[in-house]
Amino acid sequence: MPKIHPPFQWLNRYGNWLSVSALLVIAAVFRLFELASLPPGLYSGEAAVGLDALNLANHGVLPGLTAANQYAPLWVWLQAIPVKLLGHTALALRLWPALLGIVAVWLTWLWARDWFDRRIAWIAAFLVAVTPWAVTLTRNALPVALILCLVPLTLWVATWAYHRATLGWYLGLAAVLLADVLAGPLGWLLAAATIVLAMVRLIQGKALLVWTQARLGGLIGLLVVLAVGVASIALSWGQLRHLPAAEGLTAKLTALSNGLVGTLTMFNLHGDENFRHNFAGQPLLNAFVGLMLIAGLLVSISRLSQRRYRVLLILTGVLLLPAILSTIDVPNAAHAAAALPLVMVLAAVGVSYMLELWYATFPINSAARSTGQAVIILLLALTAFQGYAQYFRAWAGSSETYAAYNEGAVGAAGFLKSDHSKGQRYLVATADELQIPAYLDAGISYVPLKPGQVAGVPINQGTPKLFIITAAARDEAARNLSLKFPGGKLRPYLSSFNNSEIYYAYEVAQ
């Protein structure tokens, strides 16, 4: 008699990968949906990266460690590819962040599964996929999206290199550490913390000076990483001297205490007020995830005898240091980006512990056990809905978001691209704003000016002139223009979102 199999039994063999695939689909929806229009514009930091990418793509100018690219040349190398293929658009700059945000979900699952178990891995990866903190940072063209990938990747590869101790894994770890070194200050901190923790572990196991062929190969790879790091520092020392000021680092006790309090409370009480990173000071985690983070911290402290919990807590504290030490936008969600995967794992530990307590209370009653599991699933589903509503409804529908992403400068750039009038054209904007049309309108003929430079424009009788002025530069520019070229009229252009005045045209017909 033939053996009868239950329906869909074949799914059991592929259950893990089907679950991970579902997580990746969710992450893709949150990162690719309306990517061409959200974020709604482009701000100066993104445009600076775009200009470096344009120089690399069109002229082969290799970037160094500069404040313009946030000291992350690897990010410029990556961004040069879509900029070359798709042109100098905002969408081209945001493809890599979105794709890396999806990959970060998978890497978080891999790392958390190897350190803990599949339940914690699924919950942590799901939280990375849907939490507005992670979604916002991975739809933004700055290198923090790269860090969200590198943190779980570094920890996962380091774990396998330690346990397998083969040449391939050692060289793989060296390659990942090299990527960390080229990914900016958060990457430097991650690489340094990984190396120190690895050395401490080897010293504790009395294996630091035990040499094998594989270890020698790994040491050579590590020396290459150090050589690249030293060479990058030497070639960019002039720029690196300004790093503390650019990152707002401080050693003042009052500022440090404010940074510590702000960082510790941003998860549950009051978050980042910068609309490029967050929505209206909302906590970075919703109430359920925030409470689970506290539970996860308490569970980890109670299990300090286990190495994985010790390392998890140490790394979380170390990777939060940039947010604590910086005085820029305290609290700052972007400065805490390296700690994001670890925070989500801690929250997943808290959720898992709550389920364990529930199962221990009802060891036999399957209906009660299923009810507890259903409640957690419902709360996670509500977390996904809250993440969608906060980003795609509240954040996307806020006028502050449009201001944060320089709607006026982007609109002025679009006007210059579509305008075909004869005569001389000038764009008057602040120094930061001028980078945006410089990237978006590369190759378009116009003269960029700061407001104070309007007075130096030659009169050139008989030559018509058109001045496009951003709202931030309007007052000073309009005053100078009325003195230099009287008789012109300032014509406003309105936001398509809320009808506010975002840029102006001043035409001089001579």
Secondary structure, 3 states (H helix, E strand, C coil): CCCCCCCCHHHHHHHHHHHHHHHHHHHHHHHHCCCCCCCCCCCHHHHHHHHHHHHHHHHCCCCCCCCCCCCCHHHHHHHHHHHHHHCCCHHHHHHHHHHHHHHHHHHHHHHHHHHCCHHHHHHHHHHHHHCHHHHHHCCCCCCHHHHHHHHHHHHHHHHHHHHHCCHHHHHHHHHHHHHHHCCCHHHHHHHHHHHHHHHHHHHHCCCCCCCCHHHHHHHHHHHHHHHHHHHHHHHCHHHHCCHHHHHCECCCHHHHHHHHHHHHHCCCCCCCCCCCCCCCCCCCCCHHHHHHHHHHHHHHHHCCCCHHHHHHHHHHHHHCHHHHHECCCCCCCCCCHHHHHHHHHHHHHHHHHHHHHHHHHCCCCHHHHHHHHHHHHHHHHHHHHHHHHHHHHHHCCCHHHHHHCCHHHHHHHHHHHHCCCCCEEEEECCHHHHHHHHHHCCCCCCEEECHHHHHHCCCCCCCCEEEEEEHHHHHHHHHHHHHHCCCCCEEEEECCCCCCEEEEEEEECC
